[in-house]
Every structure is written in structure tokens, then in C-alpha cells.
Amino acid sequence: MLPHSAPLCRRCRHYFITHDPRFPYGCRSMGFTSTRAPSQDVLEASGQPCMRFQAKAALPR
């Protein structure tokens, strides 16, 4: 489970969905793909929440 302070990858401008069914999620900023949300891998590897999170721009209404 992600802690409440961890950013949500789906709201980040660097997050993307790949065409590889083995590694469906990716982070352009860190340059890797994963089987789960990239922020989970970052938290597990470093013990800190992702520091490269940048919110997506809001769509004009």
C-alpha cells in the first residue's frame, strides 16, 4: 500500500502506459517501465516518495 504522502503516478506528467504487457506502466523522467505504479518502485528502492512528480496541466474548460 502506498502511504498517503506518495504521489499518484496517474496524475504525473511523466507517467505513461506502454505497449508491453509485461511492463505496462512507465516513468519518462526516470526512464523505466514497471509492472506496477513507478512511484511504488521508487518508494521501495529509496525509502522516499518520488521527488520528480509534476502534476499534469489542467485541461481548459
Residue, then its C-alpha position, 0 to 999 in steps of 0.5 A: m500500500l502506498p502511504h498517503s504522502a506518495p504521489l499518484c503516478r496517474r496524475c504525473r506528467h511523466y507517467f505513461i502506459t506502454h505497449d508491453p504487457r509485461f511492463p505496462y506502466g512507465c516513468r519518462s523522467m526516470g526512464f523505466t517501465s514497471t509492472r506496477a505504479p513507478s512511484q511504488d518502485v521508487l518508494e521501495a528502492s529509496g525509502q522516499p516518495c518520488m521527488r520528480f512528480q509534476a502534476k499534469a496541466a489542467l485541461p481548459r474548460 
